[in-house]
């Protein structure tokens, strides 16, 4: 099995075809193709902390500042950091790629 994406790790059901899409919508991390492959993920699945509009802690994160505040201490983000080590793409590196 490959590296887990956020929706697989968190089991949120907000990926295309997921069980919670009708209620919560499709998460932008699961469809953001400009960052496909970053940190070994599918679309934004391993860079979710750098993608605005994701649903975290029950609230849509509508700014990078809100996301970064809420992502500090996130088990998934910490897992990706451990997996990637020195190869981890940070939010600023990801932002540079999407400009």
NORJOTA-V405056 format. One record per helix or strand of 3 or more residues. SS is the DSSP state (helix for helix, strand for strand). FROM is the first residue (numbers start at 1). TO is the last residue. If there is no record, write none. Layout:
ss:SS from:FROM to:TO
ss:SS from:FROM to:TO
This chain:
ss:helix from:6 to:10
ss:helix from:21 to:24
ss:helix from:28 to:30
ss:helix from:33 to:35
ss:helix from:38 to:40
ss:helix from:48 to:50
ss:helix from:64 to:71
ss:helix from:75 to:87
ss:helix from:91 to:98
